[in-house]
Amino acid sequence: MKELVKSFEDLPQIAKIILAIPCLDIIWAIVRIIKGVAYKNAVTLVAGILWIFPGCFICWIADIVCAVLDRDFLFMEPASNPQ
């Protein structure tokens, strides 16, 4: 599962932006859930679960801003620094 998370984090910036548009942002919610389970991080897991429902309506804006600025997504610590 860690390889899957790493592959999503290594996507080009344009792919991250495309996956952050409304209705496709659910992919980043699923990545948060997988990352929370893989790295045993409760905050990331809960954020991923909660991101599914409001993510399609509101939270996608935060993901697009993070993708455009080429920063880590909210509630997703870098894979190289798991807690």
Secondary structure, 3 states (H helix, E strand, C coil): CHHHHHHHHCCCHHHHHHHCCCCCCHHHHHHHHHHHHHCCCHHHHHHHHHHHHHHHHHHHHHHHHHHHCCCCCCCCCCCCCCC
